[in-house]
């Protein structure tokens, strides 16, 4: 494993990852962040054997492409690495916890209309990669965006799917350590499963040694979160969807839309929401119904057929989007 790391911190990085695996954590995102940190150290601090304050603050510096909780997610594994080194009797600068605190303000997501979804996916099908090293984007983007929506996945969960966790025979996707140190299993619809099968037949010969289901054509084995955001906006612009109301749409909003549309479908079918919500909660990887409720948003103008339904009994559970 250490061969993929090039800085003088590689021994400690490998040690931390092995410790996480021993404790039962997949640590997939942490490994990717530490690989990026290793390359940052090899380029800018090639002679350092410990994490200095200058290194820590340099890594913590906000990037122009980052928004929301992205910096916190990038810094957390490096904080873990510094603490691991300190436990081993070494000197290491721990990035202050204030740097990784995430805002508690509730974000109002964009709920995609059926028309927006159709046009985004159609645009993804004809998307041309802007750079030669992104040649795999034409294959990855249409499948990944559809998977995020159809299965209600977190973008990170979709990006980091490993080939060994995608059962293309039975249509079962394993999401390791999704949250709260728990694995979960997601069933694919017949159409989504068929799309994944066709995609894999094409992508597997092109990247035979890559362990990820959605591999990158660049120096990293898997696409970064910023790449996914850029790919989404390439599709939005290609679809000529123009302006939007409220906050800027994000790939994460496919997850919100998935939960919202599932709720409305159940309401249309006359289902008992109190009985159905635990299933949605488990499918989305939540430990409590209150976590699932965050993803459910009442947007009547998107669903005129629901206008006559009495939603008042759920008012204390479901936050409304203006």
N, C-alpha and C positions, 0 to 999 in steps of 0.2 A: 504493500500500500504506500510506503514512504517514497517510492519512486516518482509518484506524481507530484510530490512537493519539492520545492527547490530552495526554500529559505533555510536559515539555521535554526528555525523553530520546528522543523518537520518532525523531529523525534517527539516533541511534546504534543503536537497536533495529532499524530498517530496514537499516542498514548491516551489522549482524551477520548478520541473516537472509539478506541477499543474498550475503554472504561464504560462509555455509554452503551455499547453493544452488549457488554457483559451484564449490565443492569437491565437489559431488555428493551432499550430504546432504539428505534431505527435511526434517529438523528440525521435524516436525509438532508433537511434544509441546513442544519448545522454544518454538515460536511461540505456542502457547496459554498457556504459563507466562509468557512475556514480555508478552502482552496483559493478563494479570491483574496483572502487576507494574506495567505502565504505568498501569492504572487505580488501583492502590494509590498510586502516586506522584502522579498527578493530583489525587487526593482529599486526601492527607495532606502532600504536599511539592510543592505546585504551583509554587513559585518556584525549585526546585532544578534546575540544569542538569548537575550531576554526581551520582554515587552517593555519598552521605555515609555515615559509619559509622552514624548514627542510622537512615538509610533501610535499610541492609543488615541491621542487627540487628532492625529492626522487621519486615522481610520474613521474617527467619529465625525469628522467634518461633513456637513450637509452637502449633498450633491444636487446639482441643478435639475437632474431628472427625477429626484426623489420627492415623494409626497406621502402624507398620512403616516402610517406605521412602518413604512419601508426601512427608514434608518434604524429604528429600534430592533427590527428583526435582523438586520445586518450586524448590529453591534453586540447583541446578546451572546452569540456563540464565542465571540472574542473575549467577552467578560468571563465566560465559562473557562476559556483556555487560561486566562490569567490566574483565576482562582485555582485551577488544577495545578499550575506551576507553583503557586504559593504553597499548596498542600504538600508538594514534593520538596519544600525547603528552598525554592528558588525565589529570585526577586522578579516581580512583574507588576506592571501598572494596570490597575483595574479601572476601566472606564466608569465614571460615576453613574450611579443608578438614575440620577435625574436626566441623563442623556437618553435613556432608553424608556422613559415613561411615555405611555401613549395617552392621547387625549381621551377624556371620558365623554366628550360631547357626542351625541347621537348623530350619525350621518344619515341624511335622507337620500336613499338610493334612487337610481333611475330604474323604473319598471318598464321593460321593453314591451311594446305592442307586438301583436302578431305580425303586422306589416314590417316593423323594424327587424324582427327576428328573421323573417324570410329574406329581406334585402341584405342583411349582414351576412347570412350564411351563403347566399348567392354570390356576394362579393368575394367571400373567402374562397369560393370554388374557382374563381378566375383571377385571384391575386397573383401577381408576379413579384418575386423577391427582388428588392432594390439592389442587392449586392450579390456577387458570385458566391461568397462564403455562406450566404443564407439560402442556398439552393434547396435545402430541405423544407423551407418555410411553405412552399407551395403544397407540400404533402401534409405537413403538421397542422397548419392553421385551420383548415376546414374541419378536421376531425377533433382537434382539441377544443375549439370554441363550441362545437355541438355537444361534446361530452360534458363540458362545464354546465351547460344549460340542461341537457337531458337528464343528468344525474345529480344536479344541484351541488356540484363539487366546489370547494374552495379553489381558487386559481393555483395555489401552491400544491394542493393535492393532485390536481390534474397535471401540472408541469412535471412533477417528480414521480409519476407512476413508473415503476420498474417492470420490465418485461415479465419477470417471474411472478408478478402480482396480478397480471392480466390473464385470466383463464378464458381463452378464446373458444374453447370447446363447449363450456357450460355457460358462458356469459356472466361470469362473476368477477368483479373487480375487488381486490383487497386493498384497503387504505390503511397502511400500518401507522400506528401511533398518531392517529388523526388529531386528537386533542385529549388532554387529561390522561395520556399514556394508555390509550385504548385503541385496539385495532377495530375496524369495522368492515363489513362486506356489502357491496353495492351490486344489485342486479341490473344488467343492461337490458334494454328493450330489444326486440328482435331486429329492428331497423338499425339501432345503434351498434349492436353486435356485428351485423353484417358489414357495416361501414368500417368498423375496427378490423375485421378480418381482411377486407380488401386492402386497407391501408397497410397492415402489417406485411402482407405478401410483397408489397412494393418497397417498404422502408427497410425490412430486415436484410436483404442482400446488399443494400447501400451502406449500412452501418453494422456489420456483423458482430463487431466486438463491443458495441455500446450496450450497457445494461438498462438504459432508459427506453421507455416506450415512445417518447417524443424527443429524440436526440437532436442535438444542435450540430450545425455544420461548422461551427467556429471552434476555438480552442477549448471551450468547456464542454463536458459531456452532455449537458442539458441546458435548455434555454433559461435565461434569467427572467425575473419578474418584469423588468423594464422592456424586454423584448416582447413579452406577451401584451403589454399595454400598447406598445407601438404597433404591433400586428393588428390589434383590435381597432385602433384608430385608422390604420390603413384601410381596413374593411369599411368602417363608418364613412370615410371620405369617398371611397370607391362606390359605395352604395348611394352617394349623394343625398344623405339624410339631413344635411344642413344643421341648422341651429337646434338647440334642445332647451328645455325648461329645467330649472333647478340645478343641482350639482352636475358636474361633468360625468357622463356615463363611464363605467369601468368594467373590466372583465368580471369583477366580483359581483356585479349587478345581475349577472346571469343566475347566480345562486338565489338572490332575492326574488327574481322573476319566477324561478322554478317553484319556490315555496308559495308565492302569491297565486300563481295559476293552479297549483294543486289544491289550494284551499277553495278557490272558486269552483273548480270541477266538483269537489265534494259537496259544496253547497248546492250546485245544480242538480246533483244526483240525490239530494235529500239525505246525505249521510249525517251521522251524529259526530260532530267535530270533537267532542270530548273523548270519543272512542278512537277517532282517527289520528288525532294529533300525536299520541305517543308513537305511532308507526312512522310518521313524518320525522319526529324528533330522532328516533333511532337511525333512520335512513340517512339523515343529515349529520349524524355523529354528535348529537347533543345529549348531555346528561340530564337536563331539566327542560320542561316545557317553556319556561320563561326565555330560554336561549332560542328556541325555535320561534317563539312569538316575535322576536326581533326581526326575523326575515319575512314576516307576513304583513303585507301592507295593503290597505283598502284603497283602491283607486277606481271608484265607480265609473268614471268616464271611459275607462278602458273596457269595461264590461257592462254595457247598457242593459243586457239581459238580466243583470243581478239587481237592478234598481228597485224592484218591488220586494226584495227580501229584507227581513228584519235582522239587521246585524247588531242591534243594540246590546244583545246579551253577551257579545264578544268584545264590547268596547273597552273593557278593562284589561283585556288580554292582548288585543291587536293594535299596535300603533298606527295612526293614520298618516298618510303622506298627502301633503297639501297639493 
